[in-house]
Amino acid sequence: MESVLDDDVAHSEIDLFLIPNKMVYTTVTPCGKIHLNKEQLRKGKLFQEFFFNGIFGRLFHGSRTSGLQREFIFRKGYEIQWSSDNMYLLLPLSHSSHIQHDLNIHWEAIESCSGAVEQLRNLYLEDGNLDYEKLIPHKRNKGEDIIHLANKSLCFSSIKDSVVLSLHTGRIYSVLDLIFDTTADDSFDEMYNGKTSPFSSFVDYYHQKYGIVIKYPGEPLLLLKQSHNAHNLLFSKSKYLDGSTGNPRLVEKEQIHARVPPELLIHIDVTTDVLKSFYLLPSVMHRLQSLMLASQLRRDIGYTQRISSSLILEAITTLRCCETFSLERLELLGDSVLKYVVGCDLFLRYPMKHEGHLSDMRSKAVCNATLHKHGIWRSLQGYIRDSAFDPRRWVAPGQISLRPFPCNCGIKTASVPANGRYIKDDPSFVVGKPCDRGHRWMCSKTVSDCVEALVGAYYVGDGIAAALWVMRWFGIDIRCDMQLVQEVKSNASHLCYLSKLNDIEELEAKLKYNFSVKSLLLEAITHPSLQELGVDYCYQRLEFLGDSVLDLLITRHLYVTHTDIDPGELTDLRSALVSNEKFAQAVVRNNIHHHLQHGSGILLEQITEYVKSNLECHGKENEFLEHATCKVPKVLGDIMESITGAIFVDTNFNVDLVWKIVEPLLSPMITPDKLALPPYRELLELCSHLGCFINSKCTDKGEELIIEMTVQLRDELLIAQGHDRKKKSAKAKAAAHILADLKKRGLSIKKCFAKAKQLDIVSSELQIQLTSLESQLDHPDVSGSHSLEDLSSVREAVVLPLKMDKGGPRTALFKLCKNLQWPMPEFEFVEQRFRTPIVLDGVTTTNFNSFVSTITLHIPDVTVITLQGERRTDKKSSQDSASLLMLQKLQELKVCICKT
């Protein structure tokens, strides 16, 4: 590699997560320039080609069973092509205490690998068959503690933990032990799909399967550990551990070992530590390539001070990557920064525009469609990481891909033109999965989210100056002329406040801040209703500004304070804190509402009623139900924002000083353990965990709307009503009543989360050996107090579209349950593991695991039906099989009519 890595990339630290509950801490250290001569370069490339193809690919292509001629990839006259776009060497090092100062490449291991390749070239004929005459195994003499391999002899003590290559398969193994009591003449007791092996001995096995005659069957066999596929080691640790107990969710799979005669093995002078490290390299190199991509984006943006490549990487990594970090937190912060900067710019640039017009302009400037255009203009889509690392498709330089994904996009270049031809609304496109040329489909919102995340990243790295830089780089028109702040203060100073001086000073005492321009505070507490009495100013413009400032201050506080909570929970916290209700409570709690200047008797009545109801419901056990019925006058939240805006202007846009003044007014802040979701949102999540559907019906009764809401449990139908002028409020009240009913029955969102975690542990550790995999469609388990024939008399059969592709039967059954308002079906599965590929319907698959799912459907007040599906090679397909049987049963009962 001739390119130089940025310093922070060259000193990377990478955490790799293994199963179960294991972690590897990886450190990358620069070692300066390394000069290789032509022969060293050739052997280094051969070493890399040999191990990456031998472990993760194949050293031989074709076989007798496939009908293709067997070919050795290092055969004479053939050379593996290296791409100039992806060229680097991964070579082993000798153990040295001075590795940082003296780089010792392990040339002995590389030479040994080169020798093994040369020996294989000589042993294999042009037709790919093994030339046994060239094999020169050593005959073992009695009394010698020597084991004779195909290329050398080793002491018994030296053979353990060594690395070998099999001549007949081209696979790389590590030696676990020498089996003294087993030779090639002994019985071959392997199992094939549950049947006894057709081979009488190891000698018989090698002769029939590979045409190899074992010359020294009396030699003890070697116990070998097989190589395996690379795994994604960048997955979040939480994927493997239970969050409440810290116990592993997944258990390590049982290892399957091979027993091979030593005369069929070539010894390679590489330690098992080097061999094990190859399984880490795909994940390590993927992370390094991602960091280099982030570093390149940082150079393109041009602002490098205090902005780390890891922070940029976080901003371009979506949740689909399933890593320990994603752009979600930075996106939330960046959204607030964008809103704040654009709000300040509009406030200063258009002093005569009213709050409604400014809000429309701000919304348009920061909406997803606008941000998407800015991102596409800078080709941001090329930097975004939007899919989990797939180690099966990752290839090192010199490695031949076994899983090609040919490009069918009709584009011959790596870059994709940003025109309408490549923008589709078809949901059938697979998002995130790239073809071999790197083309991939991406949601437009992903691009806009990444723009927000990058703004958030630069704000975290070096404050508002860095955020402004990256916003301007994206082409967002931001001026923010701070000289205009003095003009705003000058214009406000012309307002006469002397008649309200006592009121202003009293309010300043409550705020613990003295205004240099007191007219700003007067403007901040003046309601628009006074304009009818000749007052030519009001708080609305300051409210617009304060809204942006409070949003940023609270989001920044949450981002810094709660570093270890889920991004979704962080969003919920912000929604709860940056709300009209919480601002209104802060105003009432600090007695600021008494200073509101207005001329409306109706408004005074609303405020008085709210203050009274707020005091009555505070601290009650069913506070969430009472709050759903409390009407919050919007003006109370507005003046909290307008006062914040006034302080912001008076302090010359000093956000840190504003936060020191405002934070005590907003305290106590909601914490994650005390976060209460809005009633309808909480009901949605609870019903999702319970597998129930919510049914709502709206009725207009003059000035009021009535929402009737029903939730069908297994044995009971819950009904509640909500009354209000606004549909959203009526729905919240109805949901609050149902939540109260569910709570009486011991059902809450917190209990469901705890139960789900316990079920995850139980299901992951469940190991059941199946004795029968036959479907029970003809004899289903049916229990209940009513006859199944009652179902057809209840209502007309539902016509149901049914797709037979993966997920189709489950989707159809879920739609039927939602239509009939039945609880969702429940699935349980059992897994069986085999040592050889399993056979389904007479076809040999590539899978070694099979799954059988059992489905249980609770039909309220009628019955419970339990069926077992057919054996499948993955869990989702087994659930489809069980769902299809259930649909067929329901169609027999005339509940539905399935249309394929």
RACOR-V228689 format. One record per helix or strand of 2 or more residues. SS is the DSSP state (@ for helix, = for strand). FROM is the first residue (numbers start at 1). TO is the last residue. If there is no record, write none. Layout:
[[SS	FROM	TO] [SS	FROM	TO]]
This chain:
[[@	7	10] [=	13	18] [=	22	27] [@	38	56] [=	60	61] [=	71	72] [@	107	123] [@	132	134] [=	146	148] [=	153	155] [@	156	159] [=	163	166] [=	172	183] [=	191	192] [=	195	196] [@	202	210] [=	220	226] [@	237	239] [=	257	261] [@	262	264] [=	265	268] [@	272	301] [@	309	315] [@	319	321] [@	328	349] [@	355	366] [@	368	377] [@	380	382] [@	420	422] [@	444	473] [@	483	493] [@	498	511] [@	518	524] [@	528	533] [@	540	561] [@	567	577] [@	580	589] [@	593	595] [@	601	617] [@	623	629] [@	634	650] [@	655	666] [@	672	674] [@	679	690] [=	694	701] [=	704	712] [=	717	724] [@	727	744] [@	749	765] [=	781	783] [@	790	794] [=	798	801] [@	808	820] [=	826	833] [=	839	840] [=	843	844] [=	849	859] [=	863	868] [@	875	892] [=	896	899]]
